[in-house]
Amino acid sequence: MSEQSQFSSVFVTGGAGYCGSRLVPQLLEQGYRVTVYDILYFGSDFLPLDDPNLTVVEGDIRDMALLAQSVAGHDAFISLACISNDASFELDEALSTSVNLEAFEPMVLAAKGADVKRFVYVSSSSVYGVSDAPDVTEDHPLVPLTLYNDYKGQCEPILTRYTDDTFVGVVVRPATVCGYAPRQRLDLSVNILTNHAVTNGAITVFGGDQLRPNLHVQDYCDALELMLTAPDDLIRDEIFNVGYENLSIREIADRVKRVVMEEFPEVTDIPIVTTPSDDNRSYHINSDKVRKVLGFQPQFAVDDAVRELCAAFRDGLLPESMTDDRYFNVKRLQRLQAS
């Protein structure tokens, strides 16, 4: 495990998701013993299942008996599991409420009861909703526009209600994640636009003026790994924005067009078509705090994420990218009739 870490075993809910599929191998490479606790709507064959330090438990975070049994013996807990992203609330509202809000407090109590020493809660920068402030810091009012970001915000103080000297909690508010991961998502802004550019030869922009903070999935993983090694006194009951480039959706589209045309020189033009959108989430986040307090500085730009995705398309890693529901959270959950 990392020389700086005081922990040897990490329990990751949602570890078979998009970000988890890149984080879990990284933690294993650092020498941690990792348990993935996941409902496995997308399977687990993309995880390094032959690693003796990896345990995968197929479980629902609402199943408190199984979760409490599974978390026993772990030092640290990373909470990723949720019905993810705003569009997922096109699903049954009761499902999202039970998973993203009602399961959280019992989960925190189960972790504390199992003598977990550190709890990392991955919230979302979408808790800010809409803001015209040039830099949204961690103390900015939360203006949730959807139940997803409302529940993310509501869970944050639930964690701090139970923290103490032996149970240290920290909240991370990541920007919209982009780039390649073994369990790929193609329903996030940079990834959507790259898929359309490569697969359809055209980009459709919904709206365009909305401002969005972005974070490469590798920087996301590095930030969470840092939350396992940082000293207690620097992170206890703290909230950290983690983002890199703040761009409008139109700026992202322009970046995607340029990089895809560089990566595929045979493409002579990629038209960008703009259509109206009812998604008016718009905010720029400020991530100075995580840099000043923990020395964390993202290393990978949106351009890097697009190049990485282009390489994955070129290598045949993303077949049927417009139609296979493995890339789209809402479509997969609808097909499975998740409840």
C-alpha positions in Angstrom: 0.0 0.0 0.0 1.1 3.6 -0.3 3.8 4.4 2.2 1.9 7.3 3.5 -1.4 5.4 4.2 -2.4 4.4 7.6 -4.9 2.0 6.1 -4.5 -1.5 4.5 -8.1 -2.3 3.5 -10.6 -0.3 1.6 -14.3 -0.9 1.1 -15.7 0.7 -2.0 -19.4 0.8 -2.7 -20.2 1.2 -6.4 -16.7 0.0 -7.2 -17.9 -1.6 -10.4 -19.1 1.7 -11.8 -17.5 4.0 -14.3 -15.1 5.7 -11.8 -14.7 2.6 -9.7 -13.6 0.5 -12.6 -10.5 2.8 -12.9 -10.1 3.5 -9.1 -10.2 -0.1 -7.9 -7.2 -1.3 -10.0 -5.3 1.7 -8.9 -5.9 1.0 -5.2 -4.8 -2.6 -5.8 -1.6 -1.5 -7.5 -0.9 0.6 -4.4 -1.1 -2.5 -2.3 -4.5 -2.0 -0.6 -6.8 -4.9 0.0 -10.1 -3.9 -1.7 -13.6 -5.0 -1.4 -16.0 -3.9 -4.1 -19.6 -3.8 -2.9 -21.9 -3.3 -5.9 -25.3 -4.3 -7.2 -23.5 -5.2 -10.5 -26.0 -3.8 -13.0 -23.1 -3.6 -15.4 -21.3 -6.8 -14.4 -17.8 -7.0 -13.0 -15.7 -8.8 -15.7 -13.8 -5.5 -16.4 -12.3 -5.6 -12.9 -9.1 -7.5 -12.1 -11.0 -10.5 -10.7 -7.9 -12.7 -10.5 -6.1 -10.3 -8.0 -6.0 -12.1 -4.7 -6.4 -8.7 -2.9 -9.8 -8.0 -4.5 -13.1 -9.2 -3.2 -16.3 -8.5 -5.1 -19.6 -8.7 -3.2 -22.8 -8.4 -5.2 -25.0 -6.4 -2.9 -27.4 -3.5 -2.7 -26.5 -0.7 -0.3 -30.0 -0.8 1.0 -29.4 -4.4 2.3 -27.9 -3.3 5.6 -27.4 -6.8 6.9 -25.2 -7.8 4.0 -23.4 -4.4 3.9 -22.7 -4.5 7.7 -21.4 -8.1 7.3 -19.2 -7.2 4.3 -17.7 -4.0 5.7 -16.3 -5.7 8.8 -12.5 -5.7 8.9 -12.0 -2.7 6.7 -10.1 0.5 7.7 -11.4 2.9 5.1 -14.7 3.3 3.2 -15.2 5.1 -0.1 -18.9 5.8 -0.9 -19.4 5.8 -4.7 -22.7 3.9 -5.0 -25.7 5.8 -6.2 -28.2 6.1 -8.9 -25.8 8.3 -10.8 -26.4 11.6 -12.6 -29.3 13.9 -13.0 -30.9 12.1 -15.9 -31.2 8.9 -13.9 -34.1 10.5 -12.1 -36.1 9.8 -15.2 -36.3 6.4 -13.4 -38.6 5.6 -10.5 -38.2 8.4 -8.0 -38.7 6.0 -5.1 -35.6 4.0 -6.3 -33.4 7.1 -6.4 -34.7 8.3 -3.0 -34.1 5.0 -1.3 -30.6 4.5 -2.8 -29.3 8.1 -2.8 -30.8 9.4 0.5 -32.5 6.9 2.7 -29.7 4.3 2.6 -26.9 6.8 3.5 -27.3 7.2 7.2 -27.6 3.4 7.9 -24.5 2.9 5.7 -22.5 5.5 7.7 -23.6 3.8 11.0 -22.7 0.4 9.6 -19.2 1.7 8.7 -18.8 3.3 12.1 -20.0 0.1 13.8 -17.4 -1.9 11.9 -14.6 0.4 13.3 -13.9 1.9 9.9 -11.4 4.8 10.6 -12.0 6.9 7.5 -15.2 7.5 5.4 -14.8 9.3 2.1 -18.2 10.5 0.7 -18.2 11.3 -3.0 -20.8 14.0 -3.4 -21.1 16.1 -6.6 -20.3 19.6 -7.7 -23.8 19.6 -9.2 -25.1 20.5 -5.7 -24.5 24.1 -6.7 -27.1 23.9 -9.4 -27.1 27.3 -11.1 -24.7 30.1 -10.1 -23.4 33.1 -12.0 -20.5 33.5 -9.5 -17.2 33.4 -11.4 -15.8 31.0 -8.9 -18.0 28.7 -6.7 -16.2 27.7 -3.6 -17.2 25.1 -1.0 -19.1 27.6 1.1 -21.4 28.7 -1.8 -25.1 28.1 -1.1 -26.5 24.8 -2.5 -29.2 25.4 -5.1 -30.2 22.0 -6.2 -32.2 21.7 -9.4 -32.9 18.0 -9.3 -33.4 15.3 -6.7 -30.0 13.9 -7.5 -28.1 17.0 -6.5 -30.5 17.7 -3.7 -29.9 14.3 -2.1 -26.1 14.5 -2.6 -26.2 17.8 -0.6 -28.5 16.4 2.1 -26.1 13.4 2.7 -23.1 15.6 3.5 -24.2 16.8 7.0 -25.5 13.3 7.8 -21.9 12.0 7.6 -20.5 14.8 9.8 -23.2 14.1 12.4 -21.4 10.8 13.2 -17.8 11.7 12.8 -15.4 11.8 15.8 -11.7 11.4 16.6 -11.8 7.7 15.6 -14.2 8.0 12.6 -12.9 10.7 10.3 -15.2 11.8 7.4 -14.4 13.9 4.3 -16.7 15.0 1.5 -15.5 15.4 -2.1 -17.5 17.3 -4.7 -16.0 16.3 -8.1 -16.7 18.0 -11.3 -18.3 16.1 -14.3 -15.9 13.2 -15.0 -14.6 12.4 -18.5 -12.2 10.0 -20.2 -11.8 6.3 -20.6 -12.5 3.6 -18.0 -13.0 -0.1 -18.2 -16.7 0.3 -17.5 -17.2 3.1 -19.8 -20.0 5.7 -19.6 -21.0 7.6 -22.7 -23.7 9.7 -21.0 -21.5 12.4 -19.6 -20.9 15.7 -21.5 -17.3 15.3 -22.9 -17.8 11.5 -23.5 -21.2 12.1 -25.2 -19.8 14.7 -27.6 -16.7 12.6 -28.4 -18.9 9.5 -29.1 -21.0 11.6 -31.5 -18.0 13.1 -33.2 -16.3 9.8 -33.8 -19.3 7.6 -34.5 -21.7 10.0 -36.3 -19.2 12.5 -37.7 -21.2 15.3 -36.2 -21.8 16.9 -32.8 -25.1 18.0 -31.4 -24.9 20.6 -28.6 -28.0 21.0 -26.4 -28.0 24.6 -25.3 -24.3 25.5 -25.3 -24.0 28.4 -23.0 -24.2 26.3 -19.8 -20.9 26.4 -17.8 -19.6 23.0 -16.6 -16.6 22.1 -14.6 -14.7 19.0 -15.9 -12.4 16.4 -14.3 -10.5 13.7 -16.0 -11.3 10.3 -14.5 -7.6 9.7 -13.7 -7.5 12.9 -11.7 -10.7 11.8 -9.9 -9.0 8.6 -8.9 -5.9 10.3 -7.8 -7.9 12.7 -5.6 -9.8 9.9 -3.9 -6.5 8.0 -3.3 -5.2 11.2 -1.7 -8.2 11.2 0.7 -6.8 7.9 2.0 -3.3 9.2 2.6 -4.0 12.7 3.9 -3.6 13.3 7.6 -6.7 13.3 9.7 -6.4 16.9 10.8 -6.3 18.2 7.2 -9.5 16.5 6.0 -11.7 15.9 9.1 -15.2 17.2 8.3 -13.9 19.1 5.3 -15.5 19.5 1.9 -13.3 19.7 -1.2 -14.3 20.8 -4.7 -12.3 18.8 -7.2 -12.4 20.1 -10.7 -10.0 21.3 -13.4 -11.2 23.1 -16.5 -14.4 25.2 -16.4 -15.8 25.3 -19.9 -19.1 26.0 -21.6 -20.8 23.1 -23.4 -20.0 24.9 -26.7 -16.3 25.2 -25.7 -16.2 21.5 -25.0 -17.7 20.8 -28.4 -15.1 22.9 -30.1 -12.3 21.1 -28.2 -13.8 17.7 -29.1 -14.0 18.6 -32.8 -10.4 19.8 -32.9 -9.0 16.7 -31.1 -11.0 14.2 -32.9 -9.9 15.7 -36.3 -6.3 15.5 -35.1 -6.7 11.9 -34.0 -8.5 10.9 -37.2 -6.8 12.9 -40.0 -9.1 11.3 -42.6 -12.0 13.3 -41.1 -12.2 16.6 -43.0 -14.9 18.3 -41.0 -17.2 17.7 -38.0 -20.3 20.0 -38.0 -21.6 21.2 -34.7 -25.3 21.6 -34.5 -26.9 23.5 -31.7 -30.4 22.8 -30.4 -32.4 24.1 -27.4 -32.0 22.4 -24.0 -34.0 22.3 -20.8 -30.9 21.4 -18.8 -29.9 24.7 -17.4 -27.4 23.6 -14.8 -24.6 26.1 -15.0 -21.7 26.9 -12.6 -17.9 27.3 -12.4 -16.3 25.7 -9.4 -13.2 26.8 -7.7 -10.8 24.1 -6.6 -8.2 26.2 -4.9 -8.9 24.7 -1.4 -7.9 21.1 -2.3 -4.7 22.5 -3.9 -3.8 24.7 -0.9 -4.7 22.2 1.8 -3.7 18.9 0.2 -1.4 20.0 -2.6 -3.7 18.3 -5.2 -3.4 19.7 -8.8 -5.2 17.9 -11.6 -2.8 16.7 -14.4 -5.1 15.9 -17.3 -7.2 18.2 -19.5 -10.4 17.7 -21.4 -8.2 17.3 -24.5 -6.5 14.3 -22.8 -9.8 12.7 -22.1 -10.9 13.1 -25.7 -7.6 11.6 -27.0 -8.0 8.7 -24.6 -11.5 8.0 -25.9 -10.3 8.3 -29.5 -7.7 5.6 -28.7 -10.3 3.4 -27.2 -12.5 3.8 -30.3 -9.5 3.1 -32.5 -8.6 -0.1 -30.5 -12.2 -1.4 -30.8 -12.8 -1.1 -27.0 -16.2 0.7 -27.5 -18.3 -1.4 -29.9 -21.9 -0.4 -30.6 -21.2 2.9 -28.8 -24.5 4.5 -29.7 -26.8 1.6 -29.0 -25.4 -0.7 -26.3 -27.0 0.2 -23.0 -23.9 -0.8 -21.1 -22.6 2.8 -21.8 -25.8 4.5 -20.6 -26.9 4.3 -17.0 -30.6 5.2 -17.5 -31.1 2.9 -20.5 -29.5 -0.1 -18.6 -31.6 0.5 -15.4 -34.8 0.9 -17.5 -34.1 -2.4 -19.3 -33.4 -4.1 -16.0 -36.5 -2.5 -14.4 -34.4 -1.6 -11.4 -36.4 -0.9 -8.3 
